[in-house]
Amino acid sequence: MIPQIPPLELKRWLDAGHPVFLLDVRQPDEHAYCALPGSVLIPLDELPARLEEIEPPPGATVVVYCHHGVRSLSGAAILRQRGMDAVSLAGGIDRWSLTVDPSVPRY
């Protein structure tokens, strides 16, 4: 079971200064359309070959996100298998837009 974080909980973490590394596993066109501020884009199909690019700050949780939260579960599973503290954003950036920041475009 891959742990998930609801968008409102992630917002609380960010507001409280909890160290977080935001990893977007969508495609470049999706990321260009909308993205969480400060996130790093590594498409899911490229993730296993690009793991060295994931450099979270000490003590940080890697929060993996996608459109609706399906690809991010796979991404978090890959990272957890490599020993990283990774969770999936439940509902993805779509739920983030609905519950946290309506200025983030939905698609």
BELWO-V470897 format. One record per helix or strand. SS is the DSSP state (h for helix, s for strand). FROM is the first residue (numbers start at 1). LEN is the number of residues. Records with the same first field share a line. If there is no record, write none. Layout:
# BELWO-V470897
SS=FROM-LEN  FROM-LEN
This chain:
# BELWO-V470897
s=4-2  20-5  40-2  61-5  86-4
h=7-10  28-6  44-10  71-11  92-8
